[in-house]
Amino acid sequence: MTAFRFDLIATDGRARAGLLRTPHGDVPTPVFMPVGTQGTVKAVSPRDLKDLGATMILSNTYHLYLRPGDERIARLGGLHRFMAWDGPILTDSGGFQVFSLAPMRRVDADGVTFRSHIDGSEHRFTPEKVIAIQENLGADIITCLDECAPPTDYEYNRQALERTHAWAERCRAAHRRADQALFGIVQGGVFPDLREASARFITGLGFAGYAIGGLSVGEPKEQTYAVLELLDGLLPSDRPRYLMGVGTPEDLVEGVARGVDMFDCVLPTRMARNGGVLTRHGRLNLRNACYADDPGPLLPDCTCYTCTHFSRAYLRHLILANEILGAHLLTLHNLHLMLTIVREIRESILAGRFAAYREAFWRE
């Protein structure tokens, strides 16, 4: 048996249900991956994640490289042992974080030089360096170094695409560990010709899976969905498709409707630390005074630990008092909602009723 395999089990229209087989366990898809940027999903423990039903998490190459260092993590037995998470892990390449440092980085054909956001020290990422870091970390799925350009700047995207494609070839050549699956990344902003060119080039290199980068970074949702519809017809059906950094409840439903298998987003955890509560349609801000005397749960039909034990009034008190428990409890709720939705979506695909599920989701 190979270390990594993707089995497509069922389709319903463009929606897909599959199974990712990795060295650290199987992952039913569609899947939402909670984000553990620095080797921890903020405010929750690995035990909490297991209890919530999380099957796979994401960690970030850039942050772990800077602190505590990928070589230290390797000496301590790899990222799984280091953070006591025995399930599958995906690491992104760090490219998005580096390119978000705009004034603190310099890009050339060979790679990118940047300054640490922690202490200002200078560092350099090349395709080969990024693969070496991720091999030290030991994630089950690793990703190529890419350049994430502003989505509506055609010339910038055209030039960035040339670098992304060249770097993908170099990443593939540098990849050594057979127990890690390497995903290529399709870029090209909102421009159909660039996206098609990128999809054809990247898939031609024969990666284990394909990530879709450069979306949900400021462009209208309609443009995001148009790109996904285009790529659904261009990406191989027998490989997983991963939509990077996208993950609201509606994004899960509409992404799956356009052939996406994997999602990640910091939104659920970041919102929770700021008093934000996810619902299936929209958000609640517990800092609002209207919740000060509210004895009800966050959501009346939610079965998460937070909703079945605590009132809006109490949770608002925790947030306003800056109590750690507040961030913990809201994070539990937000992740529970996201993981429940992807589970419902998968069940609807297997039952051949995804279209009905999608219609009911928007009708509620």
N, C-alpha and C positions, 0 to 999 in steps of 0.2 A: 504494500500500500504506500502511495506517495505521501509526503509530509503535508501536502496541501492539495485539496481538490474541491471543485464546485459542482454540485449536482443540481440541475434545474428540475424541480419536482412537478410544478404545475404552473400554468399561465391562465390568465383570465383577461382577455383583451391584451393590453400591453403590460398589465400587472404580472409580476413574477413571484413565485414562492420557491425558495431553494434551500440548500444546505451547504454551508462552508465547512469543510473538514480541515482542521488545523492540528498541529502537534499538541496544542493545549485544549482540545475539545472541539465539538461541533457547534456551529452557530446557525440557527434557523434564520432565514431571511424572508422578508425584509427585516433589517436590524437597525436599531438606533444605538449608537455607541456613546455613552457618557464620556465626557472629556476629562482626563486626568493629566492636565498640562505638565505638571512638575512631579509626576509619579504619584499623584493623589487626585481623586475626584473630590473637589473641595467640599468640606463639611460632612462627608460621609466616609464610612470605613468599607473595606472590601466585603466584610460580612453584611453590611447594609446593602451593598450592590447585589450580592447573591440573593438576599431576601427579596429585593425588588424585582428580581428576574433578569438582571443584566447578564448578558452572555459574552460581551466583548467590550473593551474600553479602548480609548485612544490616549496616547501620550505624545509629547512634543519633543522632537529632536533638538531644536534650538535651545529650549530652556534646560533640558537635561544635560546637554553638552556644556552649557555655561555653569550649571550648578546642579548636582555635585560633580559632574564630569562623567562622560561615558566610559572612560577607562576605569574609574573607580567602581562604577556600577558593574562592569564586566568582572573585576576582581572579586566583587562580593556576590557573584553568582548569576548576574544578569537581572534585568528589570523585573521579571516575574517574582523572583525570590526577594529582591530588594524591597518591593512594595507589598509583598505577601498577597499577590493576586495570581491564582493558578489557572485562570481562564485566558482566552486569547487576547492579544494586544496588537493594535495597529499603531505604528509611529508615522506621523507625517514628516516631511523632509526638513521642515524648518524654513522652507522658502517663503511662505506667506509672512511669517514673523519677521524674517530678514527684510523683506521688501516693504513691510509696513514701517520700517525704520527710516524711511525716505531720506532725511537729512544726514543720517548716520551711516550710509552705505554707498558703495561704488561698484557698479556692475561692469564686467567686461566679458569677452567671449569665453574666457576660461573659468569664470566663477564670479563670486561676489565677496568683496571686502566690507566688513561692517564693524561697528563699535557696540560693545555690550551695553544694554540698557541698565545693567547693574552697576558697573564701575567705569564704563567708558573705554575699557581695554579693547585693542584691535584684534580682530579674528578674520579668518578667511574660510569660506565654504567653496569647495569645488565639487563636482559630481562624485569623484572618487572619495573625497573626505566625508561627504554626507552618507555614502554607503558604508564606509568604515565605521562611522559613529553608530549607525543603526544596527550594524552587525555586532558591535560591542553591546548595545542595549539588549538585543536578542528578541525583539518583537516577532510575532508570527507573520505579520504583513508589514512590509516597509515600502517606502515610496521614493520616486525619483526626485531629484532637485529640479524645480521648475521656476519660471518667472511669472508671477501674478501681476498682470498689467491692469491699469484702469479699464473697466469693461467697455467704455464707449469711445476710447481713443484708438482709431484704426491703425495709424502708423506705429504707435507704441506697441500695439498688439502684434503687428506684423513682424517687427524687429524682435520682440520678446519670444515670438513663436520659433524663430530661427534658433535662438539660444536654447529654448526649452527642448526642441527636437535634438539638437546636438548633445545636450546634456543627458537626455534620455538614452542615447546610444552609449555614452560613456558610463552611465550608471549600470546599464545592462552588462557591459563588458567587465565592470569592476565587481559585480555581485558574485559572491563565492559561496555563501551558506545555503546548502540544499534544504535546510529546515525553515527557511524564510521565503515567503512569496513576495516578489517584487511587482508592484503596480506602476504602470505608466500613467502619466497625467495628460489629459487633453485640455488645451487652452485655446484662446482665440476670442475672448470677450463675447460680445453679443453679435458678432459678424458671421453669418452662415458660411461664407466662403472660407474664412480662416478656421472655423470650427471643423468644417468638413476636411480641409487639408490636414489639420492636426489629427483628427480621428483616423484618417487613412494612414498617416505616417506612423503614429504611435502604435496602432493595432498591427501594422506591418512588422513591428519589432518582436511581436509574440510574447507579451507580458502575461503573467498569471491572472491579472485583473486590470481594470481601467478606472482611474479616478477622473472626475470632472471637476476641474478647478476654475477659479475666476468668476464664480457666480455668487449671487446674494451679497455683493459688495457695493451696492448702491444703485444698481439698475432696477427698473420696474419689474414686478413679478411676471408680467406678460412676456417680457424678453427672456427671463430665466426659463419659463416654461417652453417658449419657442425653441430655445437651444436644446433643451432636453428632448423635445419631440424630434428634432433633427437627428440628435445623436442616437436615439433609440433605433433608428434604421441603419446606423453606421457601425455601432459597437457589436462585437461578436456575441451571439446569444448564449454561448456556452461559458462565458466568463462573467464574473461579478462586476457590477457597475456601482461605483462609490461617488456620491455627490458630496463634495467636501465642504464642511462648515455650514451646512444648511440644516435647519431643524426646528421649525415651529410645527404645531399639530397640522395646520393646513399644508405645510411643505411636505410632510410625510405622505399625506393622502395624494396630493397632486404629483409629487415626485414618483411615487409607486405607479400612479396612473400613466406615467411616461417612461416606465421601464427601469427605474432606479431600484437597487437592492440594498444599499448601505448609506447610512446618514450619520453625521456627528454634528454637534453644535454646543458651544459654551452657554447658550442662552438660558436653558433651564436652571443651571447652577448659578450663573451670574445674576439673573433676576432674583433668585431666592435670597441671595446675600444683600439685596437692596430692597427687600420687602415686596417683591413682585411674585404674583401667583398666576401660574398658567391655568387656563381653562381651555376647553376644546375650541372656543372662539373668543379670542381676546385675553385680556389680563386684568387682574385685580391688583390695586396698589394698597397694601395694608396700612400704609402711612396715612391714608385718608381718614378724616375724623369720623366718617359715617360708620366705621367699624368698631369704634371705641366701646360701645355697649352691645355689640352683636354677639348673641350666644350661640349662633349657628356655626356649623363647620365651614371650611373653605368652600367645598362643593358638596351639596347634599347627597349626591349619589356616588361619591368617591369612597373607595374601600381602603385607601392608604392609611397607615398608622396615624398620620397627622390628622386627617379628617375624621377618623373614628374615635379620637381621644381629646382633641383640643378645639376651643372656640376661636372664632375670628378675633374676638376681643382680647383673649389671652395672647394669641400669636402677634397681634398688633403691639401689645405691651412689650413683648420680647424684642421686637424689632426696634421700637422706639428707645428701649433701654439698652440697646446694643448687646443683648445677651447672645452668647454663642448658640444657645439652644434654638433661638429663632431661625438662624441661618440653616441649622441642621434640619429642623422640621419642615421648613419650606422647600429645602432641597429634596427631601424625601418625597414630598407631594409632587413637585414638578417632574422629577424623574419617573415616578410611578405613572403619571399621566402619559408621558411620552412612550414608555415601555408598554403600557396597556394598549395604546393606539396601534403600535406596530404589531403587537400580538393579535389584536382584532383584525387588522388588515390581512395578516397572513392567513388567519382562519377563514376569512371571507374569500380569499383567492382559492384556497384548497377546496372550499365548498362551491366554487363557481358563482359566487354572488358579490364579487367586488364592486361591480357597477351599482348594485343596490346599496351596499355599504357606503360608497362615496356619495350617493344621492342623499342618503339619510344623514350623513355627517354634515352636509351643507344645509339640510333642512332643519336641524336641531336649533 
